Amino acid sequence: MVKIRAFRATDNPMLCNRFMEGHRRVLDAVGVKKVTSSSDDWSTYPSSFVILVESEEEDKVLGGARLQAADGVHPLPMETAAGYMDPRVYDLVRKHMPGGTAEVCGLWNSMEVAGMGIGSIFLIRAALAISDQIGLDSMFALCSPYTTRIAGNYGFHVERSVGNDGTFYYPKLDLLATIVVQNDAHGLPDASELESTRIFDLRQRPVQCTLEQARKSTVEIDYDLLISSANPNEFKILL
């Protein structure tokens, strides 16, 4: 069994530190020393939400992701990463802010759970599940070529209006990243039937223990996705 919980970053600094330590270890292991989503500043933003994967005994952090809402004050990680290369990235975010928008970022998992779908299935699913609590009409992500394909299962589309048909060299010149957007994070009309069904169920029952299908095996997941301080009108930023 693994546990997946969601919380506002400023509500639990201790768990934020555990998330950051695990993320840094994974980045170091693959030779990436600096990415915008690995900066520690986000942990002080009320607009940052964390999804943490832990072992059943809560003694090991196995993975995680962040959902950073556009608050009109702090730039989204993709703005910092790609905005200087193409200022249209800033305009893209501003266009989506009145309805509430965010970026899912900092997604990682440890080698202990490699192949279980933690990073490629359950964290993205959980991010979209909590989006209604935060009041998000849309959601962005800056993806590797592999995760760009996976994001399509959740209704994300390549945002071809920026970069080179949506792509940028990031975080290194030999690595390619693509900006993708889910334009209807509430209704999920372009998500697969499996994913939309599971996401809607997690919205209705954010606290549940269930068996999930993970590629060729099943994994028992104890979800606690209820964010006590969430306000669905907090990030409807009128410009």
C-alpha positions as CSV (number, residue, x, y, z in Angstrom):
1,M,0.0,0.0,0.0
2,V,1.0,3.6,-0.6
3,K,-0.5,6.8,0.7
4,I,-1.2,9.8,-1.4
5,R,-2.2,13.0,0.4
6,A,-2.7,16.6,-0.8
7,F,-2.3,19.8,1.2
8,R,-1.5,23.5,0.8
9,A,2.2,24.0,1.1
10,T,2.0,26.6,3.8
11,D,-0.2,24.3,5.9
12,N,2.5,21.7,6.4
13,P,6.2,22.9,6.1
14,M,7.5,19.7,7.5
15,L,6.0,17.6,4.7
16,C,7.1,20.2,2.1
17,N,10.7,19.7,3.3
18,R,10.3,15.9,2.8
19,F,9.0,16.5,-0.7
20,M,11.9,18.8,-1.6
21,E,14.5,16.4,-0.3
22,G,13.1,13.5,-2.3
23,H,12.8,15.6,-5.4
24,R,16.4,16.8,-5.2
25,R,17.7,13.3,-4.7
26,V,15.9,12.2,-7.9
27,L,17.2,15.1,-9.9
28,D,20.8,14.6,-8.7
29,A,20.6,10.9,-9.7
30,V,19.8,11.8,-13.3
31,G,22.4,14.6,-13.5
32,V,19.9,17.6,-13.5
33,K,21.2,20.1,-10.9
34,K,18.8,23.0,-11.4
35,V,15.2,23.3,-12.7
36,T,12.7,26.0,-11.9
37,S,10.3,23.6,-10.2
38,S,13.1,22.5,-7.8
39,S,13.5,25.9,-6.2
40,D,12.5,26.0,-2.6
41,D,10.7,29.4,-2.7
42,W,7.3,27.8,-3.6
43,S,7.0,26.3,-0.2
44,T,6.1,29.8,1.2
45,Y,3.4,30.5,-1.4
46,P,-0.2,30.1,-0.4
47,S,-0.8,29.3,-4.1
48,S,1.3,26.1,-3.9
49,F,-0.3,22.7,-3.3
50,V,1.6,19.5,-2.8
51,I,0.6,15.9,-3.6
52,L,2.8,13.5,-1.6
53,V,3.3,9.8,-2.0
54,E,4.4,7.9,1.1
55,S,5.0,4.3,2.1
56,E,2.2,2.7,4.2
57,E,4.2,3.4,7.4
58,E,4.8,7.0,6.3
59,D,8.5,6.5,6.9
60,K,9.5,6.9,3.2
61,V,8.6,9.6,0.7
62,L,8.2,7.8,-2.6
63,G,7.2,10.6,-5.0
64,G,5.2,13.7,-5.4
65,A,4.0,16.6,-7.5
66,R,3.0,20.2,-7.0
67,L,0.1,22.2,-8.3
68,Q,1.0,25.9,-8.4
69,A,-2.0,28.2,-9.0
70,A,-1.5,31.4,-10.9
71,D,-2.0,34.1,-8.2
72,G,-0.9,37.3,-10.0
73,V,2.1,37.6,-7.8
74,H,4.4,34.6,-8.3
75,P,5.2,33.4,-11.8
76,L,4.4,29.8,-12.7
77,P,7.5,27.6,-13.1
78,M,7.0,27.4,-16.8
79,E,7.0,31.2,-17.0
80,T,10.3,31.3,-15.3
81,A,11.7,28.4,-17.4
82,A,10.5,29.5,-20.9
83,G,9.2,33.1,-20.7
84,Y,12.5,34.6,-21.4
85,M,12.7,32.5,-24.6
86,D,9.2,33.4,-25.7
87,P,7.3,36.2,-24.0
88,R,4.0,34.8,-25.4
89,V,4.2,32.3,-22.5
90,Y,3.3,35.2,-20.1
91,D,0.4,36.2,-22.3
92,L,-0.8,32.6,-22.4
93,V,-1.0,32.3,-18.6
94,R,-2.7,35.7,-18.2
95,K,-5.4,34.7,-20.7
96,H,-6.3,31.7,-18.5
97,M,-6.1,33.5,-15.1
98,P,-9.7,34.8,-14.8
99,G,-11.1,31.3,-14.8
100,G,-8.4,30.0,-12.4
101,T,-5.3,28.2,-13.8
102,A,-2.3,26.4,-12.4
103,E,0.7,24.4,-13.4
104,V,1.3,20.8,-12.4
105,C,5.1,20.6,-11.9
106,G,7.9,19.1,-9.8
107,L,6.5,15.6,-10.5
108,W,8.9,12.8,-9.5
109,N,9.0,9.3,-8.1
110,S,11.7,7.2,-6.4
111,M,13.3,4.1,-8.0
112,E,11.5,2.0,-5.3
113,V,8.2,2.5,-7.1
114,A,9.4,2.7,-10.7
115,G,7.0,1.0,-13.0
116,M,4.0,1.3,-10.6
117,G,2.6,4.3,-12.4
118,I,3.1,6.7,-9.5
119,G,4.5,9.5,-11.7
120,S,2.8,8.7,-14.9
121,I,-0.7,7.9,-13.7
122,F,-1.6,8.5,-10.1
123,L,0.0,11.9,-9.5
124,I,-1.5,13.5,-12.6
125,R,-4.9,11.9,-11.7
126,A,-4.7,13.4,-8.2
127,A,-3.7,16.8,-9.5
128,L,-6.8,17.0,-11.7
129,A,-8.9,15.5,-8.8
130,I,-8.0,18.4,-6.5
131,S,-8.4,21.1,-9.1
132,D,-12.1,21.6,-8.3
133,Q,-11.3,22.3,-4.7
134,I,-8.9,25.0,-5.8
135,G,-11.3,26.3,-8.5
136,L,-9.3,25.8,-11.6
137,D,-10.8,25.9,-15.1
138,S,-7.5,25.0,-16.8
139,M,-4.1,23.5,-16.1
140,F,-0.7,23.6,-17.6
141,A,2.4,21.3,-17.6
142,L,5.9,21.5,-19.0
143,C,6.5,17.9,-20.1
144,S,9.3,15.7,-21.4
145,P,8.6,13.9,-24.7
146,Y,7.5,10.8,-22.7
147,T,5.1,12.6,-20.3
148,T,3.7,14.7,-23.2
149,R,2.3,11.4,-24.7
150,I,0.9,10.4,-21.3
151,A,-0.7,13.8,-20.7
152,G,-3.0,13.2,-23.7
153,N,-4.8,10.6,-21.6
154,Y,-5.9,13.4,-19.3
155,G,-7.1,15.7,-22.0
156,F,-3.9,17.9,-22.2
157,H,-3.0,19.3,-25.6
158,V,0.2,20.7,-26.9
159,E,0.1,24.5,-26.8
160,R,1.5,25.2,-30.2
161,S,1.1,29.0,-30.0
162,V,4.4,29.3,-28.0
163,G,8.0,28.2,-28.5
164,N,8.8,26.0,-31.5
165,D,5.3,24.5,-32.0
166,G,5.0,24.2,-28.3
167,T,8.5,23.0,-27.5
168,F,11.6,24.4,-25.8
169,Y,15.1,23.2,-24.9
170,Y,14.8,22.8,-21.1
171,P,16.3,22.2,-18.6
172,K,19.5,21.6,-20.7
173,L,20.2,22.2,-24.4
174,D,20.0,18.5,-25.1
175,L,16.6,18.0,-23.5
176,L,13.3,18.9,-25.0
177,A,10.3,20.2,-23.0
178,T,6.7,20.8,-24.3
179,I,4.1,23.1,-22.8
180,V,0.7,21.3,-22.7
181,V,-2.7,22.7,-21.5
182,Q,-5.9,21.1,-20.2
183,N,-8.5,23.7,-21.2
184,D,-11.4,22.2,-19.3
185,A,-10.0,20.8,-16.0
186,H,-13.5,20.7,-14.6
187,G,-15.3,18.8,-17.3
188,L,-12.4,16.8,-18.8
189,P,-14.1,16.2,-22.1
190,D,-10.9,15.1,-23.9
191,A,-9.6,12.8,-21.1
192,S,-9.9,9.0,-21.6
193,E,-13.0,7.4,-20.1
194,L,-11.0,5.6,-17.6
195,E,-9.2,8.7,-16.3
196,S,-12.3,10.9,-16.2
197,T,-14.2,8.2,-14.3
198,R,-11.5,7.9,-11.7
199,I,-10.9,11.6,-11.4
200,F,-14.6,12.3,-10.9
201,D,-14.8,9.6,-8.3
202,L,-11.9,11.1,-6.4
203,R,-13.6,14.4,-6.4
204,Q,-16.7,12.9,-4.9
205,R,-14.7,10.8,-2.4
206,P,-11.4,12.5,-1.8
207,V,-10.7,10.3,1.1
208,Q,-10.7,6.6,0.1
209,C,-8.7,3.4,0.0
210,T,-8.9,1.5,-3.2
211,L,-7.1,-0.9,-5.5
212,E,-5.8,0.8,-8.6
213,Q,-4.7,-0.8,-11.8
214,A,-1.0,0.1,-12.5
215,R,0.0,-1.2,-15.9
216,K,0.5,-5.0,-15.4
217,S,-0.2,-5.1,-11.6
218,T,-2.5,-3.5,-9.0
219,V,-1.5,-1.3,-6.1
220,E,-3.5,-0.4,-3.0
221,I,-3.7,3.4,-2.5
222,D,-4.9,5.2,0.5
223,Y,-6.0,8.6,-0.7
224,D,-6.4,11.7,1.4
225,L,-7.0,14.5,-1.1
226,L,-9.2,16.8,1.0
227,I,-7.6,20.2,1.4
228,S,-9.1,21.8,4.4
229,S,-8.0,25.4,3.5
230,A,-9.0,25.2,-0.2
231,N,-11.2,28.0,-1.6
232,P,-12.6,27.5,-5.1
233,N,-12.8,31.3,-5.7
234,E,-9.3,32.1,-4.4
235,F,-7.5,32.1,-7.7
236,K,-10.1,33.6,-10.0
237,I,-7.7,36.4,-10.9
238,L,-9.4,39.3,-12.8
239,L,-7.0,41.3,-14.8
